[in-house]
Amino acid sequence: MWVSHAERPLHIDELCHALGAEGSTDLDIGNIPAIETLLASSLGLVVVEKSSSTVRLVHYTLQEYLSNNTNLFLNPHSIISEACLTYLNFPHVRSFSPTLRSVPPTAPFVEYASCYWGTHARSETTESVKTLALKLLDGYDKHISSKVLLLNGVRAAEQPFDGDGAPTGFTGLHGAAYFGCLELAVALLETNKGDVQATDFHGNRAIAWASRRGNEGVLRALLEWSEAYSGAPTVSEYGSAPLLWAAENGHEGVVRILLEKKNINPDKPDRRGRTPLSWASRSGHEGVVRMLLERDDVNPNKPDFLGKTPLVQASGHGHEGVVRMLLERNDVNPKKMAIFRTSPLWWASYNGQERVVRILLERNDVNPDKSDLFRRTPLWLASVNGHEGVVRMLLERNDVNPNKQNFLGITPLAQASYKGHEGVVRMLLERSDVNPDQQGLLGTTPLSWAANMGHTGVVRTLL
C-alpha cells in the first residue's frame, strides 16, 4: 500500500519509520522494522533501488495491477495521512526548532510527512485524520513541518520566513489552504482558530495561498467567510497576490473566481512591476491570458521594472500561442522596447525561439535588423548562442545586414567563430556579402578568435 500510493518514491529509512508510527505515541526505535524484515515480508514484491536507496515494486506491471484493483486496500490515503500526522505530532518531532534548515537524522520521515500529509488527507479525510490534523495545525507556524513544507514547495525568495528563519505567521489556515483541505479549513474557521485575515511574514493571507495552489473549493470558502464575517477587501490587498499567483501558475478556475470580485484590480502589478497578464504570458498559460485580455481594465502593453511587456515575456519564453493572441490585438505594440532597447524579436532570437521568430518576422511593423543599446542585432544574438534555425531565417531576409558590428566592432561571424558554432559559421560564409576578414577592435578577425579559442573545426572552415 505504501509503495504503490506514496506521492514520491520512499527512501528505505522513510518507509521503516512510517510503518513504525502505527500505534506509537512517540518516536520508538524499537517499533521501527528493519529493512530486511520488511523485504522478507513482501515476498519479493518490494525491492530496493540501490542507486537511490528507495523502495519500489518489483515490476511496473505490479503497479498497474494494484492501480486497476482499487479494492485491494481499504482507505489507503487516510491510513497514510494518519501515519504522517501521528509522526508529526510525536513529542520528539515537536521538539525540533522551526528555524532548522534540515531535519535531524533521528526522524527521517518528517520530510515526506510534512510535504504530503495534506495531499493524502485531501483524498480521504476520516475523523481520526481530522483530529490529528487540527492538532498539528494548532500552532502550525511553530512546528518544523511547516518550515519543511515551505522549503520544498516554495521558491526561496518567496518563503515566508522571519529573520530567524522561522515560518512566522504561516498559520494552520494557511496550511489547510496550501493543501486544499476544505474540511479542515472550515473546521478552523468555525472554531476561531483560523483567522481569515491573518498574514504570514510576507503579508499573504490564506486566500493567497489557496489561489497559488489552485484550490478553488478552499478559496470560495475563504472568500465567503471573509465577506460574511469581516467585510475587508482581502483579495485586493497586498499587490493582488492571489490573482498574481493564480495567473503565474495557470489556475484558470481561480482566476475566474477572483475576476468576479468587484474589489480586485486585474492590472495591479507586484513589486517588480509584473501584472497578472505579464505572469501568465511569461508562463504560457493561454487560458488565463485569454481571460485577462477580455477585460477592458487590463493594459496589454504594461511593462515591468525591466520594461518587459507581456509580448516580450511570451516571446522570450517561446510561448507561440500567447504571442499570437497578443498580436491579434490592435493595441499591442510589437515594437515596444524593454531594457537596453530590447524588443520581442531580440528576446526570441536570443533564446532561439524559432516559432516565435517566424511569427514576428511575418509582420511588416517588426524591424529584423533593429539593434539594442549595445548595437547587437537579432542575427548577432542568434549567432553568439548558436541558434542555427533562427540564423537561417534571418539570413533569408534582404533587410538583415550580416556584417553589422556591435559596440566593440565584433560581427556575427566573429562572435560565432569565438564561440565555436561551426554550423552558424558555415551559414554566414554562404552569404556572398559576408566579409570573413572583417576586423574588430585591436585588429581581431573571425580566424584569430577561432584560433585563440582552439576551435579547430571553425578554423578549418574559415581557411
DRENDO-1510 file (C-alpha; in Angstrom, 1 decimal, always signed):
<recs>
REC; n; res; u; v; w
REC; 1; MET; +0.0; +0.0; +0.0 .
REC; 2; TRP; +2.7; +2.5; +1.0 .
REC; 3; VAL; +4.9; +1.9; -2.1 .
REC; 4; SER; +2.0; +2.0; -4.5 .
REC; 5; HIS; +0.2; +5.0; -3.1 .
REC; 6; ALA; +3.1; +7.3; -1.9 .
REC; 7; GLU; +3.4; +10.6; -3.7 .
REC; 8; ARG; +7.0; +10.0; -4.4 .
REC; 9; PRO; +9.5; +7.1; -4.1 .
REC; 10; LEU; +10.2; +6.5; -0.4 .
REC; 11; HIS; +13.7; +6.0; +1.0 .
REC; 12; ILE; +14.3; +2.9; +3.0 .
REC; 13; ASP; +14.5; +4.7; +6.3 .
REC; 14; GLU; +11.4; +6.7; +5.5 .
REC; 15; LEU; +9.3; +3.6; +4.9 .
REC; 16; CYS; +10.6; +1.9; +8.0 .
REC; 17; HIS; +9.8; +4.9; +10.2 .
REC; 18; ALA; +6.4; +5.3; +8.5 .
REC; 19; LEU; +5.5; +1.7; +9.4 .
REC; 20; GLY; +6.8; +2.2; +12.9 .
REC; 21; ALA; +4.5; +5.1; +13.6 .
REC; 22; GLU; +1.4; +2.9; +13.8 .
REC; 23; GLY; +0.2; +2.5; +17.4 .
REC; 24; SER; +3.0; +4.7; +18.8 .
REC; 25; THR; +2.7; +7.9; +20.9 .
REC; 26; ASP; +6.3; +9.0; +20.4 .
REC; 27; LEU; +9.3; +8.0; +18.2 .
REC; 28; ASP; +10.2; +4.5; +19.4 .
REC; 29; ILE; +13.2; +2.9; +17.7 .
REC; 30; GLY; +12.1; -0.5; +18.9 .
REC; 31; ASN; +8.9; -0.2; +16.9 .
REC; 32; ILE; +10.7; +0.5; +13.6 .
REC; 33; PRO; +11.1; -2.6; +11.5 .
REC; 34; ALA; +14.4; -3.4; +9.9 .
REC; 35; ILE; +14.6; -3.2; +6.1 .
REC; 36; GLU; +15.5; -6.9; +6.0 .
REC; 37; THR; +12.3; -7.8; +7.8 .
REC; 38; LEU; +10.3; -5.5; +5.6 .
REC; 39; LEU; +11.7; -7.0; +2.4 .
REC; 40; ALA; +11.2; -10.6; +3.7 .
REC; 41; SER; +7.6; -9.8; +4.5 .
REC; 42; SER; +6.9; -8.6; +1.0 .
REC; 43; LEU; +7.6; -12.0; -0.7 .
REC; 44; GLY; +9.8; -10.3; -3.3 .
REC; 45; LEU; +7.2; -7.8; -4.5 .
REC; 46; VAL; +9.1; -4.9; -3.0 .
REC; 47; VAL; +12.8; -4.3; -3.8 .
REC; 48; VAL; +15.4; -1.6; -3.0 .
REC; 49; GLU; +16.7; +0.6; -5.8 .
REC; 50; LYS; +20.4; +0.6; -5.0 .
REC; 51; SER; +21.3; +3.8; -6.9 .
REC; 52; SER; +18.8; +5.9; -4.9 .
REC; 53; SER; +18.2; +3.8; -1.8 .
REC; 54; THR; +14.5; +4.0; -2.5 .
REC; 55; VAL; +12.0; +1.2; -2.4 .
REC; 56; ARG; +9.9; +0.2; -5.4 .
REC; 57; LEU; +7.6; -2.5; -6.6 .
REC; 58; VAL; +9.5; -5.3; -8.4 .
REC; 59; HIS; +7.9; -4.5; -11.8 .
REC; 60; TYR; +5.8; -1.8; -13.4 .
REC; 61; THR; +3.1; -4.4; -14.2 .
REC; 62; LEU; +2.6; -4.9; -10.4 .
REC; 63; GLN; +1.9; -1.1; -10.1 .
REC; 64; GLU; -0.6; -1.4; -13.0 .
REC; 65; TYR; -2.3; -4.3; -11.2 .
REC; 66; LEU; -2.6; -2.5; -7.9 .
REC; 67; SER; -3.8; +0.6; -9.6 .
REC; 68; ASN; -6.5; -1.3; -11.5 .
REC; 69; ASN; -7.7; -3.2; -8.4 .
REC; 70; THR; -8.6; -0.3; -6.1 .
REC; 71; ASN; -10.5; -2.6; -3.7 .
REC; 72; LEU; -7.2; -4.3; -2.5 .
REC; 73; PHE; -6.5; -1.6; +0.0 .
REC; 74; LEU; -9.3; +0.0; +2.1 .
REC; 75; ASN; -8.9; +3.8; +2.5 .
REC; 76; PRO; -5.1; +3.8; +1.7 .
REC; 77; HIS; -4.8; +7.6; +1.6 .
REC; 78; SER; -6.4; +8.2; +5.0 .
REC; 79; ILE; -4.2; +5.4; +6.5 .
REC; 80; ILE; -1.1; +7.1; +5.1 .
REC; 81; SER; -2.2; +10.5; +6.1 .
REC; 82; GLU; -2.9; +9.3; +9.7 .
REC; 83; ALA; +0.6; +7.8; +9.9 .
REC; 84; CYS; +2.1; +11.0; +8.6 .
REC; 85; LEU; +0.2; +13.1; +11.2 .
REC; 86; THR; +0.9; +10.7; +14.0 .
REC; 87; TYR; +4.6; +11.0; +13.3 .
REC; 88; LEU; +4.5; +14.8; +13.0 .
REC; 89; ASN; +2.6; +15.0; +16.4 .
REC; 90; PHE; +5.2; +12.9; +18.2 .
REC; 91; PRO; +6.8; +14.9; +21.1 .
REC; 92; HIS; +10.2; +14.1; +19.7 .
REC; 93; VAL; +9.3; +15.8; +16.4 .
REC; 94; ARG; +7.5; +18.7; +18.1 .
REC; 95; SER; +10.7; +19.4; +20.0 .
REC; 96; PHE; +12.5; +20.4; +16.8 .
REC; 97; SER; +13.0; +24.1; +16.2 .
REC; 98; PRO; +11.1; +25.6; +13.3 .
REC; 99; THR; +14.3; +27.6; +12.4 .
REC; 100; LEU; +16.2; +24.5; +11.3 .
REC; 101; ARG; +17.1; +24.3; +7.6 .
REC; 102; SER; +17.2; +20.4; +7.6 .
REC; 103; VAL; +15.5; +17.7; +9.6 .
REC; 104; PRO; +17.6; +15.9; +12.2 .
REC; 105; PRO; +18.6; +12.4; +11.1 .
REC; 106; THR; +16.8; +10.8; +14.0 .
REC; 107; ALA; +13.4; +11.5; +12.3 .
REC; 108; PRO; +13.9; +10.8; +8.5 .
REC; 109; PHE; +10.1; +10.5; +7.8 .
REC; 110; VAL; +9.5; +14.2; +8.7 .
REC; 111; GLU; +10.1; +15.5; +5.2 .
REC; 112; TYR; +7.7; +13.2; +3.4 .
REC; 113; ALA; +5.1; +13.5; +6.2 .
REC; 114; SER; +5.4; +17.4; +6.1 .
REC; 115; CYS; +5.1; +17.7; +2.4 .
REC; 116; TYR; +2.3; +15.1; +1.7 .
REC; 117; TRP; +0.1; +14.6; +4.7 .
REC; 118; GLY; -2.3; +17.1; +3.3 .
REC; 119; THR; -2.3; +15.6; -0.2 .
REC; 120; HIS; -3.4; +12.3; +1.2 .
REC; 121; ALA; -5.9; +13.9; +3.6 .
REC; 122; ARG; -7.5; +15.8; +0.7 .
REC; 123; SER; -8.2; +12.5; -1.0 .
REC; 124; GLU; -9.7; +10.8; +2.1 .
REC; 125; THR; -10.4; +12.6; +5.4 .
REC; 126; THR; -11.6; +10.4; +8.3 .
REC; 127; GLU; -12.4; +11.7; +11.8 .
REC; 128; SER; -9.1; +10.4; +13.1 .
REC; 129; VAL; -7.2; +12.2; +10.3 .
REC; 130; LYS; -9.2; +15.4; +11.1 .
REC; 131; THR; -8.4; +15.2; +14.8 .
REC; 132; LEU; -4.7; +14.7; +14.2 .
REC; 133; ALA; -4.6; +17.4; +11.5 .
REC; 134; LEU; -6.2; +20.0; +13.7 .
REC; 135; LYS; -3.7; +19.1; +16.5 .
REC; 136; LEU; -0.8; +19.7; +14.1 .
REC; 137; LEU; -2.3; +22.9; +12.6 .
REC; 138; ASP; -2.8; +24.5; +16.1 .
REC; 139; GLY; +0.4; +26.5; +16.3 .
REC; 140; TYR; +1.5; +25.4; +12.8 .
REC; 141; ASP; +4.0; +28.3; +12.4 .
REC; 142; LYS; +5.9; +27.0; +15.3 .
REC; 143; HIS; +6.2; +23.4; +14.0 .
REC; 144; ILE; +9.1; +22.2; +11.9 .
REC; 145; SER; +6.7; +20.6; +9.4 .
REC; 146; SER; +5.5; +24.0; +8.1 .
REC; 147; LYS; +9.1; +25.0; +7.6 .
REC; 148; VAL; +9.9; +21.8; +5.7 .
REC; 149; LEU; +6.8; +22.2; +3.6 .
REC; 150; LEU; +7.7; +25.7; +2.5 .
REC; 151; LEU; +11.4; +24.8; +1.9 .
REC; 152; ASN; +10.3; +22.1; -0.5 .
REC; 153; GLY; +7.3; +23.8; -2.1 .
REC; 154; VAL; +8.1; +27.5; -2.5 .
REC; 155; ARG; +10.8; +29.4; -4.3 .
REC; 156; ALA; +13.5; +30.7; -1.9 .
REC; 157; ALA; +12.7; +34.4; -2.4 .
REC; 158; GLU; +9.0; +33.8; -1.5 .
REC; 159; GLN; +9.4; +31.6; +1.6 .
REC; 160; PRO; +7.7; +33.5; +4.4 .
REC; 161; PHE; +10.5; +33.1; +7.0 .
REC; 162; ASP; +11.4; +35.8; +9.5 .
REC; 163; GLY; +14.9; +36.9; +10.4 .
REC; 164; ASP; +15.5; +33.8; +12.4 .
REC; 165; GLY; +14.3; +31.5; +9.6 .
REC; 166; ALA; +11.0; +30.6; +11.2 .
REC; 167; PRO; +7.7; +30.5; +9.2 .
REC; 168; THR; +6.2; +33.1; +11.4 .
REC; 169; GLY; +2.5; +33.8; +10.7 .
REC; 170; PHE; +2.1; +30.7; +8.5 .
REC; 171; THR; -0.9; +29.5; +10.4 .
REC; 172; GLY; -2.9; +26.4; +10.3 .
REC; 173; LEU; -5.4; +28.0; +8.0 .
REC; 174; HIS; -2.6; +28.9; +5.6 .
REC; 175; GLY; -1.6; +25.2; +5.7 .
REC; 176; ALA; -5.1; +24.0; +5.0 .
REC; 177; ALA; -5.3; +26.5; +2.1 .
REC; 178; TYR; -2.0; +25.3; +0.8 .
REC; 179; PHE; -3.1; +21.7; +0.7 .
REC; 180; GLY; -6.6; +22.4; -0.4 .
REC; 181; CYS; -8.2; +20.6; +2.6 .
REC; 182; LEU; -11.7; +22.2; +2.6 .
REC; 183; GLU; -13.0; +20.3; +5.6 .
REC; 184; LEU; -10.0; +21.3; +7.7 .
REC; 185; ALA; -10.2; +24.9; +6.6 .
REC; 186; VAL; -13.9; +25.1; +7.5 .
REC; 187; ALA; -13.2; +23.5; +10.9 .
REC; 188; LEU; -10.5; +26.0; +11.7 .
REC; 189; LEU; -12.8; +28.9; +10.7 .
REC; 190; GLU; -15.7; +27.6; +12.8 .
REC; 191; THR; -13.5; +27.1; +15.9 .
REC; 192; ASN; -12.0; +30.6; +15.7 .
REC; 193; LYS; -8.5; +29.0; +15.3 .
REC; 194; GLY; -8.3; +30.2; +11.8 .
REC; 195; ASP; -8.2; +33.9; +11.2 .
REC; 196; VAL; -9.1; +34.6; +7.6 .
REC; 197; GLN; -7.3; +38.0; +7.8 .
REC; 198; ALA; -4.1; +36.5; +9.4 .
REC; 199; THR; -0.9; +37.1; +7.3 .
REC; 200; ASP; +2.3; +35.3; +7.0 .
REC; 201; PHE; +5.7; +37.0; +7.3 .
REC; 202; HIS; +5.4; +38.4; +3.7 .
REC; 203; GLY; +1.8; +39.6; +4.3 .
REC; 204; ASN; -0.1; +36.9; +2.4 .
REC; 205; ARG; -3.4; +35.6; +3.7 .
REC; 206; ALA; -4.7; +32.1; +3.4 .
REC; 207; ILE; -6.7; +33.3; +0.3 .
REC; 208; ALA; -3.4; +34.0; -1.5 .
REC; 209; TRP; -2.1; +30.5; -0.7 .
REC; 210; ALA; -5.3; +28.8; -1.9 .
REC; 211; SER; -5.1; +30.9; -5.1 .
REC; 212; ARG; -1.4; +30.0; -5.6 .
REC; 213; ARG; -2.2; +26.3; -5.3 .
REC; 214; GLY; -5.3; +26.4; -7.4 .
REC; 215; ASN; -7.6; +25.1; -4.6 .
REC; 216; GLU; -10.9; +26.5; -5.7 .
REC; 217; GLY; -13.1; +25.0; -3.0 .
REC; 218; VAL; -11.0; +26.4; -0.2 .
REC; 219; LEU; -10.8; +29.7; -1.9 .
REC; 220; ARG; -14.6; +30.0; -2.3 .
REC; 221; ALA; -15.0; +29.1; +1.4 .
REC; 222; LEU; -12.4; +31.7; +2.5 .
REC; 223; LEU; -13.9; +34.4; +0.3 .
REC; 224; GLU; -17.4; +33.7; +1.6 .
REC; 225; TRP; -16.2; +33.7; +5.2 .
REC; 226; SER; -14.3; +36.9; +4.7 .
REC; 227; GLU; -17.2; +38.7; +3.1 .
REC; 228; ALA; -19.7; +37.4; +5.7 .
REC; 229; TYR; -17.7; +38.0; +8.9 .
REC; 230; SER; -15.2; +40.7; +8.2 .
REC; 231; GLY; -16.1; +42.6; +5.1 .
REC; 232; ALA; -12.5; +43.5; +4.5 .
REC; 233; PRO; -11.2; +43.7; +0.9 .
REC; 234; THR; -8.8; +40.9; +1.4 .
REC; 235; VAL; -8.5; +40.0; -2.3 .
REC; 236; SER; -7.3; +43.4; -3.5 .
REC; 237; GLU; -4.7; +43.9; -0.8 .
REC; 238; TYR; -1.0; +43.3; -0.9 .
REC; 239; GLY; -0.4; +43.7; -4.6 .
REC; 240; SER; -3.3; +41.4; -5.7 .
REC; 241; ALA; -1.1; +38.5; -4.7 .
REC; 242; PRO; -4.0; +35.9; -5.1 .
REC; 243; LEU; -4.6; +36.9; -8.7 .
REC; 244; LEU; -0.9; +37.2; -9.5 .
REC; 245; TRP; -0.1; +33.8; -8.1 .
REC; 246; ALA; -3.1; +32.2; -9.8 .
REC; 247; ALA; -2.1; +33.7; -13.2 .
REC; 248; GLU; +1.5; +32.7; -12.8 .
REC; 249; ASN; +0.5; +29.1; -12.1 .
REC; 250; GLY; -2.2; +28.9; -14.7 .
REC; 251; HIS; -5.1; +28.2; -12.4 .
REC; 252; GLU; -8.0; +29.2; -14.7 .
REC; 253; GLY; -10.7; +28.4; -12.2 .
REC; 254; VAL; -9.2; +30.5; -9.5 .
REC; 255; VAL; -8.6; +33.4; -11.9 .
REC; 256; ARG; -12.2; +33.2; -13.0 .
REC; 257; ILE; -13.4; +33.3; -9.3 .
REC; 258; LEU; -11.2; +36.3; -8.5 .
REC; 259; LEU; -12.1; +38.3; -11.6 .
REC; 260; GLU; -15.7; +38.1; -10.5 .
REC; 261; LYS; -14.9; +40.2; -7.4 .
REC; 262; LYS; -15.6; +43.9; -7.8 .
REC; 263; ASN; -12.8; +45.0; -5.4 .
REC; 264; ILE; -9.9; +43.4; -7.4 .
REC; 265; ASN; -7.7; +45.3; -9.8 .
REC; 266; PRO; -6.8; +42.8; -12.6 .
REC; 267; ASP; -3.9; +45.0; -13.8 .
REC; 268; LYS; -2.2; +45.7; -10.5 .
REC; 269; PRO; +1.5; +44.8; -10.6 .
REC; 270; ASP; +3.7; +43.1; -8.0 .
REC; 271; ARG; +6.8; +44.7; -6.5 .
REC; 272; ARG; +8.7; +44.0; -9.8 .
REC; 273; GLY; +6.0; +45.6; -11.9 .
REC; 274; ARG; +4.7; +42.4; -13.3 .
REC; 275; THR; +1.0; +42.2; -13.8 .
REC; 276; PRO; -1.2; +39.1; -13.8 .
REC; 277; LEU; -1.1; +39.3; -17.6 .
REC; 278; SER; +2.7; +39.5; -17.6 .
REC; 279; TRP; +3.0; +36.5; -15.4 .
REC; 280; ALA; +0.5; +34.4; -17.4 .
REC; 281; SER; +2.3; +35.4; -20.6 .
REC; 282; ARG; +5.7; +34.6; -19.2 .
REC; 283; SER; +4.4; +31.1; -18.1 .
REC; 284; GLY; +2.5; +30.4; -21.4 .
REC; 285; HIS; -0.9; +30.0; -19.8 .
REC; 286; GLU; -3.2; +30.7; -22.8 .
REC; 287; GLY; -6.5; +30.3; -21.0 .
REC; 288; VAL; -5.6; +32.8; -18.3 .
REC; 289; VAL; -4.2; +35.2; -20.9 .
REC; 290; ARG; -7.4; +35.0; -22.9 .
REC; 291; MET; -9.5; +35.8; -19.8 .
REC; 292; LEU; -7.4; +38.8; -18.9 .
REC; 293; LEU; -7.3; +40.2; -22.5 .
REC; 294; GLU; -11.1; +40.2; -22.4 .
REC; 295; ARG; -11.0; +42.8; -19.7 .
REC; 296; ASP; -11.1; +46.5; -20.6 .
REC; 297; ASP; -9.2; +47.4; -17.5 .
REC; 298; VAL; -6.1; +45.3; -18.5 .
REC; 299; ASN; -3.3; +47.1; -20.3 .
REC; 300; PRO; -1.7; +44.5; -22.7 .
REC; 301; ASN; +1.4; +46.7; -23.1 .
REC; 302; LYS; +2.2; +47.4; -19.4 .
REC; 303; PRO; +5.9; +46.9; -18.8 .
REC; 304; ASP; +7.5; +45.5; -15.7 .
REC; 305; PHE; +10.5; +47.0; -13.9 .
REC; 306; LEU; +12.8; +45.9; -16.7 .
REC; 307; GLY; +10.5; +47.4; -19.4 .
REC; 308; LYS; +9.4; +43.9; -20.5 .
REC; 309; THR; +5.8; +43.8; -21.8 .
REC; 310; PRO; +3.6; +40.7; -21.8 .
REC; 311; LEU; +4.6; +40.2; -25.5 .
REC; 312; VAL; +8.3; +40.4; -24.6 .
REC; 313; GLN; +7.8; +37.8; -21.9 .
REC; 314; ALA; +5.9; +35.4; -24.1 .
REC; 315; SER; +8.4; +35.9; -27.0 .
REC; 316; GLY; +11.5; +35.3; -24.9 .
REC; 317; HIS; +10.0; +32.1; -23.4 .
REC; 318; GLY; +8.8; +30.7; -26.7 .
REC; 319; HIS; +5.0; +30.7; -26.0 .
REC; 320; GLU; +3.8; +30.7; -29.6 .
REC; 321; GLY; +0.0; +30.6; -28.7 .
REC; 322; VAL; +0.3; +33.6; -26.3 .
REC; 323; VAL; +2.3; +35.6; -28.8 .
REC; 324; ARG; -0.4; +35.0; -31.5 .
REC; 325; MET; -3.1; +36.0; -29.0 .
REC; 326; LEU; -1.4; +39.2; -28.1 .
REC; 327; LEU; -0.6; +40.2; -31.7 .
REC; 328; GLU; -4.2; +39.8; -32.7 .
REC; 329; ARG; -4.9; +42.8; -30.6 .
REC; 330; ASN; -4.6; +46.1; -32.4 .
REC; 331; ASP; -3.4; +47.9; -29.3 .
REC; 332; VAL; -0.4; +45.6; -28.7 .
REC; 333; ASN; +2.8; +47.2; -29.9 .
REC; 334; PRO; +5.4; +44.6; -31.1 .
REC; 335; LYS; +8.0; +47.4; -31.4 .
REC; 336; LYS; +7.8; +48.5; -27.7 .
REC; 337; MET; +11.3; +48.2; -26.3 .
REC; 338; ALA; +12.4; +46.8; -22.9 .
REC; 339; ILE; +15.6; +47.5; -21.0 .
REC; 340; PHE; +18.6; +48.4; -23.2 .
REC; 341; ARG; +16.2; +48.8; -26.2 .
REC; 342; THR; +15.5; +45.1; -26.5 .
REC; 343; SER; +12.5; +44.0; -28.5 .
REC; 344; PRO; +10.3; +40.9; -28.6 .
REC; 345; LEU; +12.3; +39.7; -31.6 .
REC; 346; TRP; +15.5; +40.4; -29.7 .
REC; 347; TRP; +14.5; +38.1; -26.9 .
REC; 348; ALA; +13.1; +35.4; -29.1 .
REC; 349; SER; +16.3; +35.4; -31.2 .
REC; 350; TYR; +18.5; +35.4; -28.1 .
REC; 351; ASN; +16.7; +32.3; -26.7 .
REC; 352; GLY; +16.4; +30.5; -30.0 .
REC; 353; GLN; +12.6; +30.5; -30.1 .
REC; 354; GLU; +12.2; +29.7; -33.8 .
REC; 355; ARG; +8.4; +29.6; -34.0 .
REC; 356; VAL; +8.1; +32.9; -32.3 .
REC; 357; VAL; +10.8; +34.4; -34.5 .
REC; 358; ARG; +8.9; +33.2; -37.6 .
REC; 359; ILE; +5.7; +34.8; -36.3 .
REC; 360; LEU; +7.3; +38.2; -35.7 .
REC; 361; LEU; +9.2; +38.2; -39.0 .
REC; 362; GLU; +5.8; +37.8; -40.8 .
REC; 363; ARG; +4.8; +41.3; -39.6 .
REC; 364; ASN; +5.6; +44.5; -41.5 .
REC; 365; ASP; +6.0; +46.5; -38.4 .
REC; 366; VAL; +8.9; +44.5; -37.0 .
REC; 367; ASN; +12.4; +45.5; -38.0 .
REC; 368; PRO; +14.5; +42.3; -38.2 .
REC; 369; ASP; +17.8; +44.3; -38.1 .
REC; 370; LYS; +17.0; +46.5; -35.1 .
REC; 371; SER; +19.9; +46.6; -32.7 .
REC; 372; ASP; +19.8; +47.2; -28.9 .
REC; 373; LEU; +21.7; +49.8; -26.9 .
REC; 374; PHE; +24.9; +47.9; -27.5 .
REC; 375; ARG; +24.3; +47.5; -31.2 .
REC; 376; ARG; +23.5; +43.8; -31.0 .
REC; 377; THR; +21.0; +42.7; -33.7 .
REC; 378; PRO; +18.8; +39.6; -33.6 .
REC; 379; LEU; +21.2; +37.9; -36.0 .
REC; 380; TRP; +24.2; +38.8; -33.7 .
REC; 381; LEU; +22.3; +37.3; -30.7 .
REC; 382; ALA; +21.3; +34.1; -32.6 .
REC; 383; SER; +24.9; +33.7; -33.8 .
REC; 384; VAL; +26.5; +34.1; -30.4 .
REC; 385; ASN; +24.2; +31.4; -28.9 .
REC; 386; GLY; +24.4; +29.0; -31.9 .
REC; 387; HIS; +20.7; +29.1; -32.8 .
REC; 388; GLU; +21.1; +27.8; -36.3 .
REC; 389; GLY; +17.3; +27.8; -37.1 .
REC; 390; VAL; +17.0; +31.5; -36.2 .
REC; 391; VAL; +20.2; +32.4; -38.0 .
REC; 392; ARG; +18.9; +30.7; -41.2 .
REC; 393; MET; +15.6; +32.6; -41.0 .
REC; 394; LEU; +17.3; +36.0; -40.5 .
REC; 395; LEU; +19.8; +35.4; -43.3 .
REC; 396; GLU; +17.0; +34.7; -45.7 .
REC; 397; ARG; +15.9; +38.4; -45.3 .
REC; 398; ASN; +17.3; +41.1; -47.6 .
REC; 399; ASP; +16.9; +43.7; -44.9 .
REC; 400; VAL; +19.3; +42.0; -42.5 .
REC; 401; ASN; +23.0; +43.1; -42.6 .
REC; 402; PRO; +25.1; +40.1; -41.7 .
REC; 403; ASN; +28.2; +42.3; -41.1 .
REC; 404; LYS; +26.7; +44.6; -38.6 .
REC; 405; GLN; +29.1; +45.1; -35.7 .
REC; 406; ASN; +28.2; +45.5; -32.0 .
REC; 407; PHE; +29.7; +48.4; -30.0 .
REC; 408; LEU; +33.0; +46.6; -29.8 .
REC; 409; GLY; +33.2; +46.1; -33.5 .
REC; 410; ILE; +32.5; +42.4; -33.4 .
REC; 411; THR; +30.4; +40.9; -36.2 .
REC; 412; PRO; +28.1; +37.9; -36.0 .
REC; 413; LEU; +30.7; +35.8; -37.9 .
REC; 414; ALA; +33.4; +36.8; -35.4 .
REC; 415; GLN; +31.2; +36.0; -32.4 .
REC; 416; ALA; +30.1; +32.7; -33.8 .
REC; 417; SER; +33.8; +31.9; -34.5 .
REC; 418; TYR; +34.8; +32.8; -31.0 .
REC; 419; LYS; +32.0; +30.6; -29.5 .
REC; 420; GLY; +32.9; +27.7; -31.9 .
REC; 421; HIS; +29.5; +27.4; -33.5 .
REC; 422; GLU; +30.6; +25.8; -36.7 .
REC; 423; GLY; +27.2; +25.4; -38.2 .
REC; 424; VAL; +26.5; +29.1; -37.8 .
REC; 425; VAL; +29.9; +30.0; -39.3 .
REC; 426; ARG; +29.1; +27.9; -42.4 .
REC; 427; MET; +25.7; +29.5; -42.8 .
REC; 428; LEU; +27.2; +33.0; -42.6 .
REC; 429; LEU; +30.0; +32.2; -45.1 .
REC; 430; GLU; +27.4; +31.0; -47.6 .
REC; 431; ARG; +26.4; +34.6; -48.0 .
REC; 432; SER; +28.4; +36.4; -50.6 .
REC; 433; ASP; +28.2; +39.7; -48.8 .
REC; 434; VAL; +29.8; +38.4; -45.6 .
REC; 435; ASN; +33.4; +39.5; -45.1 .
REC; 436; PRO; +35.3; +36.7; -43.4 .
REC; 437; ASP; +38.3; +39.0; -42.7 .
REC; 438; GLN; +36.4; +42.0; -41.2 .
REC; 439; GLN; +38.4; +43.3; -38.4 .
REC; 440; GLY; +37.2; +44.4; -35.0 .
REC; 441; LEU; +38.9; +46.3; -32.2 .
REC; 442; LEU; +42.7; +45.7; -32.0 .
REC; 443; GLY; +42.6; +44.1; -35.4 .
REC; 444; THR; +40.9; +40.9; -34.4 .
REC; 445; THR; +39.3; +38.8; -37.1 .
REC; 446; PRO; +37.0; +35.7; -37.1 .
REC; 447; LEU; +40.0; +33.5; -37.7 .
REC; 448; SER; +42.0; +35.0; -34.9 .
REC; 449; TRP; +39.1; +34.5; -32.5 .
REC; 450; ALA; +38.6; +30.8; -33.5 .
REC; 451; ALA; +42.4; +30.1; -33.4 .
REC; 452; ASN; +42.8; +31.7; -30.0 .
REC; 453; MET; +39.9; +29.6; -28.6 .
REC; 454; GLY; +41.1; +26.4; -30.2 .
REC; 455; HIS; +38.0; +25.8; -32.3 .
REC; 456; THR; +39.7; +23.5; -35.0 .
REC; 457; GLY; +36.5; +23.0; -37.0 .
REC; 458; VAL; +35.8; +26.7; -37.3 .
REC; 459; VAL; +39.4; +27.4; -38.2 .
REC; 460; ARG; +39.3; +24.8; -41.0 .
REC; 461; THR; +36.0; +26.2; -42.3 .
REC; 462; LEU; +37.4; +29.8; -42.4 .
REC; 463; LEU; +40.6; +28.7; -44.1 .
</recs>
